[in-house]
Amino acid sequence: MKSYNVCLKDTVKTFTKRLFYSLFDCEQEEAHGEYLEKTFLKILSKLEIENGASLWGTFKAELPNIRRQLDLDAIAFESNDPASHCLEEIYMAYPGFHAISIYRLSHALYKLNIYILPRMMSEYIHGITGIDIHPGATIGESFYIDHGTGIVIGETSVIGKDVKIYQGVTLGGISVSKSLASTKRHPTIDDNVCIYANATILGGDIVIGKNSIIGANVWITQSVPENSLVTYQTEIKIRPKKNGIR
């Protein structure tokens, strides 16, 4: 019977938390620097991935750019959410920002052809926030998630700059088949698009054009032109009173 290193889940959990802390806290960066490198090499060894030291060097060199991107994301949160009081609140208390942070870290590893570790990182944060962003997705700068619970962003999704997404949104595939593994299965969202709660957008050839607004609860399986407004209309009927009872 084959043995799997499932105990790595705990190791990756702690690694991910400390990596997140060190990204924004200089004291934590100094305290955890040696641990992060040592643990990264240990994880890759367990996963039978070679050239761990070189991969760590490449990943570490990317961290300042990841921090720059996340600072832009935090500004987008503060600019768009009327309930926010300061930037510090975004960094410390917003699950959407937490999820984006782990996504950007895991995406950098994914681009180095490391797959299992970033998936474990994304599943760790998924369990905490309810936000499921595949590390293979491509997401532009100034990305804003409001509330966030139930959001699903698939592996081949492409999201432009200044995009806003609300809770329950799915960017998914229109069909599920292993034969489609190497094809683009998830939609493209252009710059400055806003997608409201529980909207579902499916298909690899689907493009939501720039500056469009996708209303709540819509189901989209065809492309949408730039500057569009897509809404779901429903009819509300109010029953007349009978003897004071509705």
N, C-alpha and C positions, 0 to 999 in steps of 0.2 A: 504494500500500500504506500503510495507516494505521500511524502510529508510536505506541507506548505508552511511558509513562515508567517502564519497569521498573527503571531505575537508582534510582528512589525507594526501592527495597527497602533499599539500603544506608543511605540517609539516614534512613529510618524506624527502622532498627535502632539507629543511634547516638542518635537522638532519644529512643527508648523507654528505652534504657539510662540516659541522662543524666536523663531525667524521673524514673525510678525512684530513682536515686541522690539527686537533689535533694529527693525527698519525705521522705527519712529522715535526711539529713545536711545540717546547716545550712551547713557550709562549701561543700558541693557546690551547694546552692541558690543561694548568692551567686555562685559561680564560673560556673554554667551558666545563670543567669536570662536574660541577654541572648541567649545562643545559642538557648535553648528558644523564646523568642518569635519570633526571626528565622527559625528553621528551621520552626516551625509555620506562619508566614505563607508561607514559600516552598513548603511542601508543599501547602497549600491553593490557592495560586496555580497550581501545576502540575496540580492536580486540577480546576481551573476552578471553585473554590468561592468565592463572594463573601463580603464582610463578615468577612474574616479577623480583623481587629483586634478587632471586637466579639465574635466567637466566642472568641478567645483570652482576652479579659477575663472572659467568663462562665465559661470552663473554669478559668482560674486562680483565680477566686473560690471554686470548688468544691473545690480541692485540700485545704484544711484539713479539710473534712468527709470526704473520701476517706481522709486520714491517720487521722482518728478511727475510721472503720470498720475500717481495716487494723490499728490497734492492738487493737481488739476481736478481730479474726481471730487475731492473734498470741497473745493471751491464751488463745483457744480451743485453739490448737495446744499451747501449754505445758500447759494443764490436762488435755488428753486423751492426749497422747503420753508414755508412761512413759520413752521413750528420750531425751526432751529434758532438757537440763540447766539452761537459762536462756532468758530471752526473747531475748537477743542472738543466741543460736544460731538461733532461728526466723527472725529478720530476715536473717541472713547466710548460712544454709546449707540452708534448707528449700525444695525446688522447688515444693511445693504452695503455700506462702505467696508465692513469687515469681510463680506463675501467677495467684493471686488478686489480687495487687497490680496486675499489668498488666490483668487483667480489669476491676477497679474503675476504673482510669484510662480504659481504652478504652470502658467502658460510659457514662461521663460524656460522652464525645465522641459516642457513638451517640445519646444522648438529645438532642443538639444537631442531629440529622439530618446528621451527618457519618458516612459509612459506610465508605468505602474505607480511610481512615487507621486507624480502630480495628480493621478486619479485618486489616490488615497488621501492626499491633501484636500482635494475638492469634496470628497465624501465626508471628511471630518467637518468642514465648514458647512456643508449641506445639512448635516445632523444638528448643528447649532442654530442655523438661521432659517432653514427651510428653503434656501435658495440653491438651485442646482445649475451651476455653470460648468460646462465641460471645459477642461484646460485647453482643448484644441481650438475652441472658438476664437475668432479674431475680433477684438473690441477696441474701438478708437478712444481718443482722449475725451475727458470731461463727460464720463458716463454716470448717469444718475438713476438709482433705483429707489423708488418710494415704497415704504413698508417692505415689500419684497417676498413675503411668504408665498410659496407655491410657484415661483418663477422657475422655468426650465429653459435653458439655452443650450442647444445641441452642438455637437462637435464641429460641424462645418459651417455654423452660423458666422456671418460677417456683419459687424455692426460699426457704423461710421462714428463721426465725432458729434458731440452734443446731443446724444440720444437719451431720452427719458423713458423708463419702463416702470409700470406699476405692478402691484401684486397679482399673482395668478397668470401672468403672461407665459405662453408657450411658443418658443421658436423651434419647431420640430420638423420631423420628416413625414412625408405623406404616406410612406409605406416602410415597413421594416423587413429587411432581407440582408443576410450576410453577404450576398453577392454585390451589394451596393456600398460595401465598406470603403472602397477607394474613390467613390464619387461624392460630389457635393449634394448633401441630402437636406440641408437646412437653409432657411431664407437669408437674404441680404437686406439689411436695414440701412438706408442711406443717412447722410448727415441730417441733424436737427429734426428727427422724427420723434413723435410722442406716441406711446402705445399705452392705452389705459387698461384698467384691471380686467383680467380674465379673457383678454383677446388671445386667439389662437391663430398662428400663421405657420403654414405647413408647405414644405417643398423646396428643393434645392435650386430651382430655377425662378423662384419668386423673389421679386425686388420691390421693396416699399420705397417709393421715390422721396427725394429730399423734401423737407419741410411739411411732410404729411402728418395728419393726426388720425390715429386709429382708435376708434371709440371702444368703450367697454363691451365685452361679451361677443365681439364679432368673430367670425370664422372665415379665414382668408386662404384661398388656394389658387389665387391668380395675382399677378403683379398689379401694383397700384402706381399710377403716375405721380410725378412731383406735385406738391402743393394740393394734395387731395385731402378730403375729410370723409372717412368711412365710419358709418354709424349703424347700429342695430336698432331698428324701430319696433316697438311693441305697442299693442293697443291695451289701454287700461279701461275697464268698465266698472262703474260703481253701481252696485245694486241699490234700487230705491228702498226706503224704509217701509216696513210693514208692521203696523202696530208698535212702532218704536223700536223694532228689532231689525237689524240688517240681515 
